[in-house]
Amino acid sequence: KSRGQYMPLLELAVKEDPHCPRNAFYYARELYFHNRYQDAIEALDRYLKMPEAVWINDRCYAMRVTGQCHEALGDQAGAEAWYHKAAAEAPHTREPWVALAKLYYEQHKWAESYGAATRALSIKNRELVYTSEPASWGPLPHDYAAIAAYRMGLGDVAIEQGTLACELDPEDPRLRENLLWYKGEKE
């Protein structure tokens, strides 16, 4: 279904009821979906400053989207700061930690990526809310942990985490290939 009609309706809703956090958040998220990153950052900032915006899962999600906007704009430091804010806002959620693990992976900051991935994996209780991202509960955090461990020379940890990633997605050829590297069976 096309999202084309959402933007004008959300703009109108925000104008008609500027104190509704739900509409403010959906409007900001829609700006992000339309690659209007700077507009989204500004709208997310307005949402986060609303006294009515109190649900921590939405706030955490808004902070993660703000981080994604900064990443899209090439501002890695801004992205990192917002992912840390998201993790502080909702420390019981994996998603901001996986976002940090990915960001650090892309920067080749192996110790930081490993730390963020293992912090994500330490969170066992998945809330069944729309802000929960399936990727954070699949092989991805194990994959980041394995890659970072391998790069840091922690072979046994890389094998352990790579095996867990493969168990969660046995059909992924990249995960299987990486596991062979960790085991020294591939050069």
Secondary structure, 3 states (H helix, E strand, C coil): CCCCCHHHHHHHHHHHCCCCHHHHHHHHHHHHHCCCHHHHHHHHHHHHHCCCCCCHHHHHHHHHHHHHHHHHCCCHHHHHHHHHHHHHHCCCCCHHHHHHHHHHHHCCCHHHHHHHHHHHHCCCCCCCCCCCCHHHHCCHHHHHHHHHHHHCCCHHHHHHHHHHHHHHCCCCHHHHHHHHHHCCCCC
